[in-house]
Every structure is written in structure tokens, then in C-alpha cells.
Amino acid sequence: MYTILLVGIGGFIGAILRYTLGGWIQNGFVSFPVGTLIINTIGSFFLGLIMYLSEYQGLFGEETRIFLTIGVIGAFTTLSTFGYESFRLLDDSKLTLLAINLVSTVLFSMLAVYSGKIAALSFSTYLLRGMK
């Protein structure tokens, strides 16, 4: 039950962050879902960072990892919104914007996870140097 509460509280925080930050980013962009693209990129970076820091460096315990990754980031990132917005671009025959959205979301998300990994490894190296 405790783990379910952690995920729920994290989800509450992530959903509020997604709503406020995504709306703020999207403001002024009418025809392209830049808010969702940036939210997914940011979420992917932090997922990569947290997973590598917890699984490979032991920086976060299991409960903290679950709270942050499944709860906060799970509610923060928006694959279903990405799918809907992409389909709307297809419905509106905006094929160039659809292609840009599909390619950039996948590419940026993958690059962000990789960047999170690099940041985690760099942080770990920094910590190890500080302990010597």
C-alpha cells in the first residue's frame, strides 16, 4: 500500500508539472505540439538520469526511484498526448509537421535518455573523485 501511495503522490506532482509547464511552453504555438515535445524530452532526460544513478550507482533507493520514475515522470511525460496530437496533424493533412513531430519526439527522447546517462556517469565520477 505504501508503494501505491508513493506512485500516486508522485503522479499528482508530475501531472501538475506537466499541466503548468506544458501549457506555459505551448503558449503561442498553435499548429505544432512543442509543449508535448519538450515535456517528453525533459522527462526522458530525467528518467535516464535517475535510472542510471539508482541502478548503476546506488544513489537512490527503490522507493525513491519508484516515486520519481513511475510516479512523477510517468505522469509528467505524455505518450498518449503525443499520439493524439500526431493523429490530429495527420487528420489535418499537415504531413510535414507530422513527420517533424514523429522524428523529433523519438530522436530527442532517445538523446535525452542518453544525456541523462552521461550526466549520471559524470556525476558519479565527480563524487568518486571527491571521496579520494
C-alpha positions in Angstrom: 0.0 0.0 0.0 2.9 2.4 0.8 4.4 1.9 -2.7 1.0 2.7 -4.3 0.8 5.9 -2.3 4.3 6.9 -3.4 3.3 6.4 -7.0 0.1 8.3 -6.5 1.7 11.2 -4.8 4.4 11.3 -7.5 1.8 11.1 -10.2 -0.1 14.0 -8.7 3.1 16.1 -8.7 4.1 15.0 -12.2 0.6 15.7 -13.6 0.6 19.2 -12.2 4.1 19.9 -13.5 3.0 18.6 -16.9 -0.1 20.8 -17.0 1.6 24.0 -15.9 4.9 23.6 -17.7 3.4 22.2 -20.9 0.8 25.0 -21.1 3.4 27.6 -20.5 5.7 26.2 -23.2 2.9 25.6 -25.7 1.5 29.2 -25.3 2.0 30.9 -28.6 2.5 27.7 -30.7 -0.7 27.0 -32.5 0.0 24.4 -35.1 2.8 22.3 -33.6 2.7 20.5 -30.2 6.0 21.9 -29.0 4.9 21.6 -25.4 4.5 17.9 -25.6 7.8 17.5 -27.4 9.7 19.4 -24.8 7.9 17.7 -21.9 8.7 14.3 -23.3 12.4 15.3 -23.9 12.8 16.7 -20.3 11.1 13.6 -18.9 13.3 11.3 -20.9 16.4 13.1 -19.7 15.4 12.8 -16.0 14.3 9.2 -16.5 17.8 8.3 -17.9 19.5 10.3 -15.1 17.5 8.8 -12.3 17.6 5.2 -13.6 21.4 5.3 -14.1 22.0 7.0 -10.8 19.8 4.5 -8.9 20.5 1.2 -10.8 24.2 1.6 -11.5 25.4 4.0 -8.8 23.0 3.2 -6.0 22.3 6.8 -5.3 18.5 6.3 -4.9 16.8 3.6 -3.1 14.0 1.6 -4.6 11.2 3.6 -3.1 12.7 6.9 -4.2 13.3 5.5 -7.7 9.7 4.3 -7.9 8.3 7.6 -6.7 10.4 9.6 -9.2 10.2 7.4 -12.2 6.8 5.7 -12.2 5.1 8.5 -10.2 6.5 11.9 -11.1 8.0 11.2 -14.6 5.3 8.7 -15.5 2.6 11.4 -15.1 4.9 14.1 -16.5 5.6 12.5 -19.8 2.8 12.3 -22.3 2.9 9.4 -24.8 -0.9 9.3 -25.2 -1.0 13.1 -25.8 1.9 12.7 -28.4 -0.2 10.0 -30.2 -3.3 12.1 -30.2 -1.6 15.3 -31.4 0.3 13.4 -34.1 -3.0 11.9 -35.3 -4.6 15.4 -35.3 -1.7 16.6 -37.6 -2.5 13.6 -39.9 -6.2 14.4 -39.8 -5.4 18.0 -40.8 -3.2 16.8 -43.6 -0.2 18.5 -42.1 2.1 15.8 -43.2 5.4 17.8 -42.9 4.5 18.7 -39.3 3.5 15.2 -38.5 6.9 13.9 -39.8 8.8 16.5 -37.8 6.8 15.6 -34.7 7.3 11.9 -35.0 11.0 12.0 -35.8 11.9 14.8 -33.3 10.0 13.3 -30.4 11.6 9.9 -30.8 15.1 11.4 -31.6 15.0 13.9 -28.7 13.7 11.4 -26.2 16.4 8.9 -27.1 19.1 11.7 -27.0 17.7 12.9 -23.7 17.9 9.4 -22.1 21.5 9.1 -23.3 22.2 12.6 -21.9 20.8 11.5 -18.6 23.0 8.5 -18.6 26.1 10.7 -19.4 25.1 13.1 -16.7 24.7 10.3 -14.2 28.1 8.8 -15.0 29.8 12.2 -14.9 28.1 12.9 -11.5 29.3 9.5 -10.2 32.8 10.2 -11.4 32.7 13.6 -9.7 31.6 12.0 -6.4 34.3 9.3 -6.6 37.0 12.0 -7.1 35.6 13.9 -4.1 35.9 10.9 -1.8 39.6 10.4 -2.5 
